[in-house]
Amino acid sequence: MYKNLSISNSEELVDVSLSLPKALVPVIKLTEISTYSPWDHINCQAVFVRMQDLLQNNGKNFNKTYEKICNADGFHNFLGYNRKIFLSTIMRDKTLFGCSVDMYTELIRNLKPDYFMTLDCETYEGENNLAENELYRVLRESKEIITKCSNSSPIGLVKGACLSQIQEYSYALSLMNIKQMIFHIGDFLYRGDNLMIEKARRYASTIRTNCETLALYGIGSQCHFRKFYFADAFITQSHYVNAFYGQAFFNGKWHPCHRKVDTKLIMSNLREMNQSLEEIDKHKQRGLIQWAEAPEQIDSPTLLPDLEVQRRMQKTTIFGV
């Protein structure tokens, strides 16, 4: 369906390596100073910033935060951070609908993230026809942005309303020579429904066969780190979102707390989450990495890693080690 949008010729898909250890990548909310400088609290090689924080609610205009960062000559100078900065294009529908290709292009050129996600879009389960039209549109527009924004590199945001669309879209991104991909699983995990979690695992493991690096967006608990350990990185904003809902992270879980919501609590959550992931890494290094194939069959190459070799392997990804 999407082959005519490819940037380069298709290459035969090959088995990919599972990285160890995993990276926890924090999201900085640009309108919330208490989320700044997470690198002072954990060893993070990369951070995410949200395009949504730089737009007015209707998405049609930039806000004052954008102007401040633009006047500072980009994200790196504004944040005082010289490692990798990724731009997240995931945003609420109201803002998403108002944002044009020209705005994406202007923002990327002026604020200079190292990487930017391909475009977000509406893909609701049960509305496959709407999703198919949206996927074709954003793939075409993402290609246009990639061509115009050579100062930054794309990372594929995989979208789809069903498993076959997830498979097709991630494969289409690979045809565009995009080898690093992101899947937003926060909505699947939010209610803790086992069926939704298993569906997210199936979707994510399908994407994993079409990319070299897979990051999952919207994940922040030890339980979910374990269930999705086949991913290379976990992108999280749980350390501040949950703090505002009166929760603190310790002993691998979220617990109610009555502490003041400030930088101290937010960064304490982040440190505890990072330590939780490191503990899982240490455990996995002593044994096999568990890999569960998706039960539904897809007509594409299957990932069959050599676990005996990979349990000793450390691979650096674009998110760090």
C-alpha positions in Angstrom: 0.0 0.0 0.0 2.7 2.5 0.9 5.6 1.3 -1.3 5.4 4.3 -3.7 6.3 6.6 -0.8 9.6 4.8 0.0 12.8 6.9 0.0 15.1 4.1 -0.9 14.8 0.6 -2.3 13.7 -2.1 0.0 16.3 -4.2 1.6 15.8 -7.8 2.9 14.8 -7.7 6.5 17.3 -9.4 8.8 17.2 -10.5 12.4 18.0 -7.7 14.9 19.9 -7.8 18.2 18.2 -7.2 21.5 20.2 -4.6 23.4 21.2 -5.0 27.0 21.0 -3.1 29.3 17.9 -1.1 28.5 17.6 2.7 28.4 15.2 4.8 30.4 14.6 8.0 28.5 12.8 10.8 30.4 10.4 13.3 28.8 10.9 17.0 29.7 7.7 19.0 29.9 8.9 22.3 28.6 6.2 24.2 30.5 7.1 22.6 33.8 10.5 23.6 35.1 10.5 20.9 37.8 11.0 18.4 35.0 14.2 20.1 33.7 17.7 18.6 33.9 16.9 14.9 34.6 20.6 14.2 33.6 21.6 15.6 37.0 19.7 12.7 38.6 20.2 9.7 36.3 22.7 8.8 33.6 20.6 9.5 30.6 22.1 9.8 27.2 19.0 11.3 25.6 15.8 13.1 26.5 12.5 13.8 24.8 10.7 17.1 24.5 7.1 17.5 23.4 6.0 19.5 20.4 2.6 19.9 22.1 4.3 22.1 24.7 5.3 24.6 22.0 1.9 25.1 20.4 -1.3 26.9 21.4 -4.2 24.6 22.2 -5.7 24.8 18.7 -2.3 23.8 17.2 -2.4 26.6 14.6 0.2 28.9 16.2 3.4 28.7 18.3 3.3 29.9 21.9 5.7 31.9 24.1 7.7 28.8 25.1 8.6 28.3 21.4 9.7 31.9 21.2 12.0 31.5 24.2 13.7 28.4 22.8 13.9 29.9 19.3 15.6 33.0 20.8 18.1 30.7 22.6 19.0 29.2 19.2 17.5 25.8 19.9 16.8 23.1 22.4 20.4 22.3 23.3 21.3 25.9 24.3 17.9 26.5 26.1 18.3 23.3 28.2 22.1 23.4 28.6 22.3 19.8 27.4 24.8 18.5 24.8 23.5 15.0 24.3 20.7 13.7 22.2 17.3 15.5 22.1 14.3 13.9 20.5 11.2 15.8 19.5 7.9 14.0 20.2 5.1 14.7 17.8 2.6 12.8 19.9 -0.1 15.3 20.9 -3.8 15.7 21.8 -6.2 15.5 18.9 -7.3 19.1 19.1 -3.8 20.4 18.8 -2.9 17.8 16.2 -5.6 18.8 13.8 -4.5 22.4 13.7 -0.8 21.8 13.0 0.5 22.0 9.5 3.5 20.5 7.7 5.0 24.0 7.5 4.8 24.4 11.3 6.6 21.0 11.8 9.3 22.1 9.3 9.8 25.5 10.9 10.0 24.1 14.4 12.5 21.4 13.5 14.7 23.8 11.5 14.7 26.5 14.2 14.9 24.4 17.4 17.3 21.8 16.1 16.4 18.5 17.8 18.8 15.7 17.0 15.9 13.4 16.1 12.2 14.0 15.4 9.3 11.5 15.3 7.3 11.1 12.1 3.8 12.4 12.3 1.1 11.4 14.7 -2.5 10.8 13.5 -5.9 9.4 14.3 -5.9 5.6 14.4 -8.7 4.3 16.5 -9.5 0.6 16.8 -12.6 -0.3 14.8 -12.1 2.5 12.4 -9.8 0.9 9.9 -10.8 2.8 6.8 -10.3 6.2 8.5 -7.0 5.0 9.9 -5.8 3.8 6.5 -6.4 7.2 4.9 -4.7 8.9 7.8 -1.7 6.6 7.6 -1.2 7.3 4.0 -1.5 11.0 4.5 1.0 11.3 7.4 3.5 9.0 5.7 3.4 11.3 2.7 3.7 14.4 4.8 6.5 12.9 7.0 8.5 12.2 3.8 8.1 15.9 2.9 9.3 17.0 6.3 12.3 14.6 6.2 13.3 16.0 2.9 13.1 19.6 4.2 14.7 19.1 7.6 18.1 17.6 6.8 19.5 19.2 10.1 17.7 16.5 12.1 17.1 12.7 11.7 13.7 11.0 11.6 12.6 8.2 13.9 9.4 6.4 13.0 6.3 6.7 15.1 4.3 3.6 14.3 0.6 4.0 14.0 -2.3 1.7 13.1 -5.8 0.6 14.1 -5.2 -3.1 13.8 -2.3 -5.6 13.7 -2.0 -5.7 9.9 -1.8 -1.9 9.7 0.9 -1.8 12.4 2.8 -4.4 10.4 2.4 -2.6 7.1 3.2 0.9 8.5 6.3 -0.2 10.3 7.5 -2.0 7.2 6.7 1.1 5.1 8.9 3.2 7.5 11.7 0.6 7.0 11.4 1.2 3.3 12.0 4.9 3.9 15.3 3.8 5.5 14.0 4.6 9.0 15.5 1.9 11.2 14.6 3.3 14.7 11.0 3.2 15.7 8.7 4.3 18.5 5.3 2.8 19.6 3.0 4.7 22.0 1.6 2.1 24.4 0.5 4.4 27.2 -3.2 4.1 26.3 -3.0 0.3 26.2 -1.4 0.2 29.7 -3.5 3.0 31.4 -6.3 0.8 32.7 -4.2 -2.3 33.4 -6.5 -4.5 31.3 -4.7 -7.8 30.6 -6.3 -8.1 27.1 -5.1 -4.6 26.2 -1.6 -5.3 27.6 -1.3 -8.5 25.5 -2.5 -6.6 22.4 0.2 -4.0 23.0 2.8 -6.8 23.3 1.6 -8.2 20.1 1.8 -4.9 18.3 5.2 -4.0 19.7 6.7 -7.4 19.0 5.5 -7.1 15.4 7.2 -3.7 15.0 10.3 -5.2 16.5 10.8 -7.3 13.4 10.9 -4.3 11.1 13.4 -2.1 13.0 16.9 -2.1 14.5 15.9 -0.1 17.6 12.4 -0.1 19.3 11.4 2.4 22.0 8.1 2.3 23.8 6.5 5.6 24.8 4.3 6.0 27.9 5.6 3.2 30.1 6.8 3.5 33.7 6.6 0.5 36.0 8.7 -2.5 36.8 5.9 -4.8 35.8 5.6 -3.3 32.3 9.4 -3.1 31.9 9.5 -6.9 32.3 6.6 -7.5 30.0 8.1 -5.4 27.2 11.7 -6.2 27.8 12.3 -7.0 24.1 12.2 -3.2 23.5 15.5 -1.2 23.6 14.3 1.8 25.5 11.4 3.0 27.6 10.3 6.6 27.2 8.6 7.9 30.3 6.9 10.9 31.8 5.4 8.9 34.7 7.9 10.4 37.1 6.1 13.8 37.0 2.6 12.8 35.9 2.2 10.3 38.7 3.7 12.8 41.2 0.9 15.2 40.4 -1.6 12.4 41.0 -0.1 11.9 44.5 2.1 8.9 43.8 5.7 8.0 44.5 7.7 5.2 43.0 9.7 2.8 45.3 10.3 -0.9 45.6 9.4 -1.3 42.0 5.8 0.0 42.3 3.8 3.2 42.5 2.4 4.0 46.0 0.1 6.8 47.3 2.0 9.6 49.0 1.3 13.0 50.5 4.6 14.7 49.7 4.8 18.1 48.1 4.9 17.9 44.3 8.2 19.5 43.4 11.5 18.7 41.6 12.7 16.6 44.6 9.7 14.2 44.3 9.7 14.1 40.5 13.4 13.3 40.3 13.2 10.8 43.2 10.6 9.0 41.1 12.8 9.0 38.1 15.8 7.7 40.0 13.8 4.9 41.6 12.4 3.9 38.1 15.8 3.9 36.6 17.1 1.7 39.5 14.2 -0.6 39.0 15.1 -1.1 35.3 18.8 -1.6 36.2 17.8 -4.4 38.6 15.9 -6.1 35.8 19.0 -5.7 33.6 21.2 -7.4 36.2 18.8 -10.2 36.5 18.5 -10.7 32.8 22.3 -10.7 32.4 22.4 -13.8 34.6 19.8 -15.6 32.6 18.1 -15.8 29.2 16.2 -12.8 27.7 12.6 -14.0 27.4 11.1 -13.5 24.0 7.5 -14.4 23.3 6.4 -14.4 19.7 3.0 -12.8 18.8 0.4 -15.6 18.4 -1.2 -14.0 15.3 0.7 -14.8 12.1 1.9 -12.0 9.8 3.3 -12.6 6.4 6.7 -11.1 7.1 10.1 -12.3 8.3 10.1 -13.4 12.0 12.6 -12.4 14.6 14.4 -15.4 16.0 17.3 -14.1 18.2 20.0 -16.4 19.4 19.3 -15.9 23.1 22.4 -17.7 24.4 24.6 -15.2 22.5 22.5 -12.2 23.2 22.3 -12.6 26.9 26.0 -11.6 27.0 25.7 -8.9 24.4 25.7 -5.2 25.1 24.5 -3.0 22.2 24.5 0.8 22.2 21.3 2.2 20.7 20.6 5.8 19.7 19.1 6.2 23.2 22.3 5.1 25.0 23.0 1.9 26.9 
